[in-house]
Amino acid sequence: MLLFVSDPAVPFTNNLGKRAIRMPKVKQKISGSFRTLLDTQNFCVVRPCLDTLHKQGHGMLDILQRAFAENPIQPAPPPG
């Protein structure tokens, strides 16, 4: 529970986790919902990939430009 006290690599809060799930909820509230099941599925595939690449230090504009140029950046595999 207090691992962050002894290990400085552990964040004090879980804000990254909260931010990861906030976007779909905000999208749902603003637009009322997704129009189709396919829209929801596409959002749930694309958004985590963009979020992961952003956390790995890639610029969002570069990510999107390369994706549309059919030369996407591949996320690094998880450690361990």
DOTORZA-718647 format. One record per residue: residue number from 1; residue in one letter; chain; x, y, z of N, C-alpha, C, O, CB in turn. Coordinates in nm, 2 decimals. Glycine has a CB too. Layout:
// DOTORZA-718647
<guke NUM, 'A', 'A', <X, Y, Z>, <X, Y, Z>, <X, Y, Z>, <X, Y, Z>, <X, Y, Z>> ...
//
This chain:
// DOTORZA-718647
<guke 1, 'M', 'A', <0.08, -0.12, 0.00>, <0.00, 0.00, 0.00>, <0.09, 0.13, 0.00>, <0.05, 0.22, -0.07>, <-0.09, 0.00, 0.12>> <guke 2, 'L', 'A', <0.20, 0.13, 0.07>, <0.28, 0.24, 0.07>, <0.42, 0.21, 0.00>, <0.52, 0.26, 0.05>, <0.31, 0.28, 0.22>> <guke 3, 'L', 'A', <0.41, 0.14, -0.10>, <0.53, 0.10, -0.18>, <0.61, 0.23, -0.23>, <0.73, 0.23, -0.24>, <0.50, 0.01, -0.29>> <guke 4, 'F', 'A', <0.53, 0.33, -0.26>, <0.60, 0.46, -0.31>, <0.69, 0.52, -0.21>, <0.78, 0.59, -0.25>, <0.49, 0.56, -0.35>> <guke 5, 'V', 'A', <0.68, 0.49, -0.08>, <0.77, 0.54, 0.02>, <0.91, 0.48, 0.01>, <1.01, 0.55, 0.02>, <0.71, 0.51, 0.16>> <guke 6, 'S', 'A', <0.91, 0.35, -0.02>, <1.04, 0.29, -0.03>, <1.10, 0.28, -0.17>, <1.22, 0.26, -0.19>, <1.03, 0.15, 0.03>> <guke 7, 'D', 'A', <1.01, 0.29, -0.27>, <1.06, 0.28, -0.41>, <1.02, 0.41, -0.48>, <0.90, 0.43, -0.52>, <1.00, 0.16, -0.48>> <guke 8, 'P', 'A', <1.12, 0.50, -0.51>, <1.09, 0.62, -0.58>, <1.03, 0.61, -0.72>, <0.98, 0.70, -0.78>, <1.21, 0.71, -0.58>> <guke 9, 'A', 'A', <1.05, 0.49, -0.78>, <0.99, 0.46, -0.92>, <0.84, 0.45, -0.92>, <0.78, 0.46, -1.02>, <1.06, 0.34, -0.98>> <guke 10, 'V', 'A', <0.79, 0.42, -0.80>, <0.64, 0.40, -0.79>, <0.57, 0.53, -0.77>, <0.61, 0.60, -0.68>, <0.61, 0.30, -0.67>> <guke 11, 'P', 'A', <0.48, 0.57, -0.86>, <0.41, 0.70, -0.84>, <0.33, 0.70, -0.72>, <0.28, 0.60, -0.67>, <0.32, 0.72, -0.97>> <guke 12, 'F', 'A', <0.31, 0.83, -0.67>, <0.24, 0.85, -0.54>, <0.09, 0.83, -0.56>, <0.02, 0.78, -0.47>, <0.26, 0.99, -0.49>> <guke 13, 'T', 'A', <0.04, 0.85, -0.68>, <-0.10, 0.84, -0.71>, <-0.12, 0.74, -0.83>, <-0.03, 0.70, -0.90>, <-0.17, 0.97, -0.74>> <guke 14, 'N', 'A', <-0.25, 0.71, -0.86>, <-0.28, 0.63, -0.97>, <-0.34, 0.72, -1.08>, <-0.43, 0.67, -1.15>, <-0.37, 0.51, -0.94>> <guke 15, 'N', 'A', <-0.30, 0.84, -1.09>, <-0.36, 0.93, -1.19>, <-0.35, 0.88, -1.33>, <-0.44, 0.91, -1.41>, <-0.30, 1.07, -1.18>> <guke 16, 'L', 'A', <-0.24, 0.81, -1.37>, <-0.22, 0.76, -1.50>, <-0.34, 0.66, -1.53>, <-0.39, 0.66, -1.64>, <-0.09, 0.70, -1.52>> <guke 17, 'G', 'A', <-0.37, 0.58, -1.44>, <-0.48, 0.48, -1.46>, <-0.61, 0.55, -1.47>, <-0.69, 0.51, -1.56>, <-0.48, 0.39, -1.34>> <guke 18, 'K', 'A', <-0.63, 0.66, -1.39>, <-0.76, 0.73, -1.40>, <-0.77, 0.80, -1.53>, <-0.88, 0.81, -1.59>, <-0.77, 0.83, -1.28>> <guke 19, 'R', 'A', <-0.66, 0.86, -1.58>, <-0.66, 0.93, -1.71>, <-0.69, 0.84, -1.82>, <-0.75, 0.88, -1.92>, <-0.53, 1.01, -1.73>> <guke 20, 'A', 'A', <-0.64, 0.72, -1.81>, <-0.66, 0.62, -1.92>, <-0.81, 0.59, -1.94>, <-0.85, 0.56, -2.05>, <-0.58, 0.49, -1.89>> <guke 21, 'I', 'A', <-0.88, 0.58, -1.83>, <-1.02, 0.55, -1.85>, <-1.11, 0.67, -1.86>, <-1.23, 0.66, -1.88>, <-1.07, 0.46, -1.73>> <guke 22, 'R', 'A', <-1.06, 0.79, -1.83>, <-1.14, 0.91, -1.83>, <-1.19, 0.95, -1.98>, <-1.30, 0.98, -1.99>, <-1.06, 1.03, -1.78>> <guke 23, 'M', 'A', <-1.10, 0.93, -2.08>, <-1.14, 0.97, -2.21>, <-1.26, 0.91, -2.27>, <-1.35, 0.98, -2.32>, <-1.02, 0.95, -2.31>> <guke 24, 'P', 'A', <-1.28, 0.77, -2.26>, <-1.40, 0.71, -2.31>, <-1.52, 0.77, -2.23>, <-1.63, 0.78, -2.29>, <-1.40, 0.56, -2.30>> <guke 25, 'K', 'A', <-1.51, 0.79, -2.10>, <-1.62, 0.84, -2.03>, <-1.66, 0.98, -2.07>, <-1.78, 1.01, -2.08>, <-1.59, 0.83, -1.88>> <guke 26, 'V', 'A', <-1.56, 1.07, -2.09>, <-1.59, 1.20, -2.13>, <-1.65, 1.20, -2.27>, <-1.75, 1.28, -2.30>, <-1.46, 1.28, -2.14>> <guke 27, 'K', 'A', <-1.60, 1.12, -2.36>, <-1.66, 1.11, -2.50>, <-1.80, 1.07, -2.49>, <-1.89, 1.12, -2.56>, <-1.58, 1.00, -2.58>> <guke 28, 'Q', 'A', <-1.83, 0.97, -2.40>, <-1.97, 0.92, -2.38>, <-2.06, 1.04, -2.33>, <-2.17, 1.05, -2.37>, <-1.98, 0.80, -2.29>> <guke 29, 'K', 'A', <-2.01, 1.11, -2.23>, <-2.09, 1.22, -2.18>, <-2.12, 1.34, -2.28>, <-2.23, 1.39, -2.28>, <-2.02, 1.28, -2.05>> <guke 30, 'I', 'A', <-2.01, 1.37, -2.35>, <-2.02, 1.49, -2.44>, <-2.11, 1.46, -2.56>, <-2.20, 1.53, -2.59>, <-1.89, 1.53, -2.49>> <guke 31, 'S', 'A', <-2.09, 1.34, -2.62>, <-2.17, 1.31, -2.74>, <-2.29, 1.23, -2.71>, <-2.37, 1.20, -2.80>, <-2.08, 1.24, -2.84>> <guke 32, 'G', 'A', <-2.31, 1.19, -2.59>, <-2.43, 1.11, -2.55>, <-2.40, 0.97, -2.56>, <-2.44, 0.89, -2.47>, <-2.54, 1.14, -2.65>> <guke 33, 'S', 'A', <-2.32, 0.92, -2.65>, <-2.27, 0.79, -2.66>, <-2.20, 0.77, -2.80>, <-2.20, 0.86, -2.88>, <-2.39, 0.68, -2.64>> <guke 34, 'F', 'A', <-2.15, 0.65, -2.82>, <-2.10, 0.62, -2.95>, <-2.21, 0.58, -3.04>, <-2.31, 0.53, -2.99>, <-1.99, 0.50, -2.94>> <guke 35, 'R', 'A', <-2.20, 0.61, -3.17>, <-2.31, 0.59, -3.26>, <-2.34, 0.44, -3.29>, <-2.45, 0.40, -3.30>, <-2.29, 0.66, -3.39>> <guke 36, 'T', 'A', <-2.23, 0.37, -3.30>, <-2.25, 0.22, -3.33>, <-2.15, 0.14, -3.25>, <-2.06, 0.20, -3.19>, <-2.22, 0.20, -3.48>> <guke 37, 'L', 'A', <-2.17, 0.02, -3.24>, <-2.08, -0.07, -3.17>, <-1.94, -0.07, -3.24>, <-1.84, -0.08, -3.17>, <-2.14, -0.22, -3.17>> <guke 38, 'L', 'A', <-1.94, -0.06, -3.37>, <-1.81, -0.06, -3.44>, <-1.73, 0.07, -3.40>, <-1.61, 0.06, -3.38>, <-1.83, -0.06, -3.59>> <guke 39, 'D', 'A', <-1.80, 0.18, -3.39>, <-1.74, 0.31, -3.34>, <-1.67, 0.29, -3.20>, <-1.56, 0.33, -3.18>, <-1.84, 0.42, -3.33>> <guke 40, 'T', 'A', <-1.75, 0.22, -3.11>, <-1.70, 0.19, -2.98>, <-1.58, 0.10, -2.98>, <-1.48, 0.13, -2.92>, <-1.81, 0.13, -2.89>> <guke 41, 'Q', 'A', <-1.58, 0.00, -3.06>, <-1.47, -0.10, -3.07>, <-1.35, -0.03, -3.13>, <-1.24, -0.05, -3.08>, <-1.51, -0.22, -3.16>> <guke 42, 'N', 'A', <-1.37, 0.05, -3.24>, <-1.25, 0.12, -3.30>, <-1.19, 0.22, -3.20>, <-1.07, 0.23, -3.19>, <-1.30, 0.20, -3.42>> <guke 43, 'F', 'A', <-1.27, 0.29, -3.12>, <-1.22, 0.38, -3.02>, <-1.14, 0.31, -2.91>, <-1.03, 0.35, -2.87>, <-1.34, 0.46, -2.95>> <guke 44, 'C', 'A', <-1.19, 0.19, -2.87>, <-1.12, 0.11, -2.77>, <-1.00, 0.04, -2.82>, <-0.92, 0.00, -2.74>, <-1.22, 0.01, -2.72>> <guke 45, 'V', 'A', <-0.97, 0.04, -2.95>, <-0.85, -0.01, -3.01>, <-0.75, 0.10, -3.03>, <-0.63, 0.09, -2.99>, <-0.87, -0.08, -3.14>> <guke 46, 'V', 'A', <-0.79, 0.21, -3.08>, <-0.71, 0.32, -3.12>, <-0.66, 0.40, -3.00>, <-0.54, 0.43, -2.99>, <-0.77, 0.41, -3.22>> <guke 47, 'R', 'A', <-0.75, 0.44, -2.91>, <-0.71, 0.52, -2.80>, <-0.60, 0.47, -2.71>, <-0.51, 0.54, -2.68>, <-0.84, 0.55, -2.72>> <guke 48, 'P', 'A', <-0.61, 0.34, -2.67>, <-0.50, 0.29, -2.59>, <-0.36, 0.28, -2.66>, <-0.26, 0.31, -2.60>, <-0.53, 0.15, -2.54>> <guke 49, 'C', 'A', <-0.37, 0.26, -2.79>, <-0.24, 0.26, -2.87>, <-0.18, 0.40, -2.87>, <-0.06, 0.42, -2.84>, <-0.26, 0.21, -3.01>> <guke 50, 'L', 'A', <-0.26, 0.50, -2.89>, <-0.22, 0.64, -2.89>, <-0.17, 0.68, -2.75>, <-0.06, 0.74, -2.74>, <-0.33, 0.74, -2.93>> <guke 51, 'D', 'A', <-0.24, 0.64, -2.65>, <-0.20, 0.67, -2.51>, <-0.06, 0.60, -2.47>, <0.02, 0.66, -2.41>, <-0.31, 0.62, -2.41>> <guke 52, 'T', 'A', <-0.05, 0.48, -2.51>, <0.08, 0.41, -2.49>, <0.20, 0.47, -2.56>, <0.30, 0.49, -2.50>, <0.07, 0.26, -2.53>> <guke 53, 'L', 'A', <0.18, 0.50, -2.68>, <0.29, 0.57, -2.76>, <0.32, 0.70, -2.70>, <0.44, 0.74, -2.69>, <0.25, 0.58, -2.90>> <guke 54, 'H', 'A', <0.22, 0.78, -2.66>, <0.24, 0.91, -2.59>, <0.32, 0.89, -2.46>, <0.42, 0.97, -2.44>, <0.11, 0.98, -2.56>> <guke 55, 'K', 'A', <0.29, 0.79, -2.38>, <0.36, 0.76, -2.26>, <0.51, 0.72, -2.29>, <0.59, 0.74, -2.20>, <0.29, 0.65, -2.18>> <guke 56, 'Q', 'A', <0.53, 0.66, -2.41>, <0.67, 0.62, -2.44>, <0.75, 0.74, -2.50>, <0.86, 0.72, -2.55>, <0.66, 0.51, -2.54>> <guke 57, 'G', 'A', <0.69, 0.86, -2.51>, <0.76, 0.98, -2.55>, <0.74, 1.02, -2.69>, <0.81, 1.11, -2.74>, <0.90, 0.96, -2.52>> <guke 58, 'H', 'A', <0.65, 0.96, -2.76>, <0.63, 0.99, -2.90>, <0.53, 1.11, -2.91>, <0.44, 1.12, -2.83>, <0.57, 0.87, -2.99>> <guke 59, 'G', 'A', <0.55, 1.20, -3.01>, <0.46, 1.31, -3.02>, <0.33, 1.26, -3.09>, <0.33, 1.18, -3.18>, <0.53, 1.42, -3.11>> <guke 60, 'M', 'A', <0.22, 1.32, -3.05>, <0.09, 1.28, -3.10>, <0.08, 1.31, -3.25>, <0.02, 1.23, -3.32>, <-0.02, 1.34, -3.02>> <guke 61, 'L', 'A', <0.12, 1.42, -3.29>, <0.12, 1.46, -3.44>, <0.20, 1.36, -3.52>, <0.15, 1.31, -3.62>, <0.17, 1.60, -3.46>> <guke 62, 'D', 'A', <0.32, 1.32, -3.47>, <0.40, 1.23, -3.55>, <0.33, 1.09, -3.55>, <0.34, 1.02, -3.66>, <0.54, 1.22, -3.48>> <guke 63, 'I', 'A', <0.27, 1.05, -3.44>, <0.20, 0.92, -3.44>, <0.09, 0.92, -3.54>, <0.08, 0.82, -3.62>, <0.14, 0.90, -3.30>> <guke 64, 'L', 'A', <0.01, 1.02, -3.55>, <-0.10, 1.02, -3.64>, <-0.06, 1.04, -3.79>, <-0.11, 0.97, -3.87>, <-0.20, 1.14, -3.61>> <guke 65, 'Q', 'A', <0.05, 1.12, -3.81>, <0.10, 1.14, -3.95>, <0.15, 1.00, -4.00>, <0.12, 0.97, -4.11>, <0.21, 1.24, -3.95>> <guke 66, 'R', 'A', <0.23, 0.93, -3.92>, <0.28, 0.81, -3.96>, <0.17, 0.70, -3.98>, <0.18, 0.62, -4.07>, <0.39, 0.76, -3.86>> <guke 67, 'A', 'A', <0.07, 0.70, -3.90>, <-0.04, 0.61, -3.91>, <-0.11, 0.63, -4.04>, <-0.14, 0.53, -4.11>, <-0.14, 0.62, -3.79>> <guke 68, 'F', 'A', <-0.14, 0.75, -4.08>, <-0.21, 0.78, -4.20>, <-0.12, 0.76, -4.32>, <-0.17, 0.74, -4.44>, <-0.26, 0.92, -4.20>> <guke 69, 'A', 'A', <0.01, 0.76, -4.30>, <0.11, 0.74, -4.41>, <0.14, 0.59, -4.42>, <0.23, 0.54, -4.50>, <0.24, 0.81, -4.39>> <guke 70, 'E', 'A', <0.07, 0.51, -4.35>, <0.08, 0.36, -4.34>, <0.22, 0.32, -4.30>, <0.28, 0.22, -4.36>, <0.05, 0.30, -4.48>> <guke 71, 'N', 'A', <0.28, 0.39, -4.21>, <0.41, 0.36, -4.15>, <0.40, 0.38, -4.00>, <0.47, 0.46, -3.94>, <0.53, 0.45, -4.22>> <guke 72, 'P', 'A', <0.31, 0.31, -3.93>, <0.28, 0.34, -3.79>, <0.40, 0.30, -3.70>, <0.48, 0.21, -3.73>, <0.16, 0.26, -3.75>> <guke 73, 'I', 'A', <0.41, 0.37, -3.59>, <0.51, 0.34, -3.49>, <0.45, 0.23, -3.41>, <0.33, 0.23, -3.37>, <0.53, 0.47, -3.39>> <guke 74, 'Q', 'A', <0.53, 0.13, -3.38>, <0.49, 0.01, -3.30>, <0.52, 0.04, -3.16>, <0.64, 0.08, -3.12>, <0.55, -0.12, -3.35>> <guke 75, 'P', 'A', <0.43, 0.02, -3.07>, <0.46, 0.03, -2.92>, <0.57, -0.06, -2.88>, <0.57, -0.18, -2.93>, <0.33, 0.01, -2.84>> <guke 76, 'A', 'A', <0.65, -0.02, -2.79>, <0.76, -0.11, -2.74>, <0.69, -0.22, -2.66>, <0.59, -0.19, -2.59>, <0.86, -0.03, -2.65>> <guke 77, 'P', 'A', <0.75, -0.34, -2.66>, <0.69, -0.44, -2.58>, <0.70, -0.41, -2.43>, <0.80, -0.34, -2.39>, <0.76, -0.58, -2.61>> <guke 78, 'P', 'A', <0.61, -0.46, -2.35>, <0.62, -0.43, -2.20>, <0.75, -0.50, -2.14>, <0.79, -0.60, -2.19>, <0.49, -0.49, -2.13>> <guke 79, 'P', 'A', <0.80, -0.44, -2.04>, <0.93, -0.49, -1.98>, <0.90, -0.62, -1.91>, <0.78, -0.65, -1.86>, <0.99, -0.39, -1.88>> <guke 80, 'G', 'A', <1.00, -0.71, -1.91>, <0.99, -0.83, -1.83>, <0.94, -0.94, -1.90>, <0.93, -1.05, -1.84>, <0.90, -0.81, -1.72>> 
//
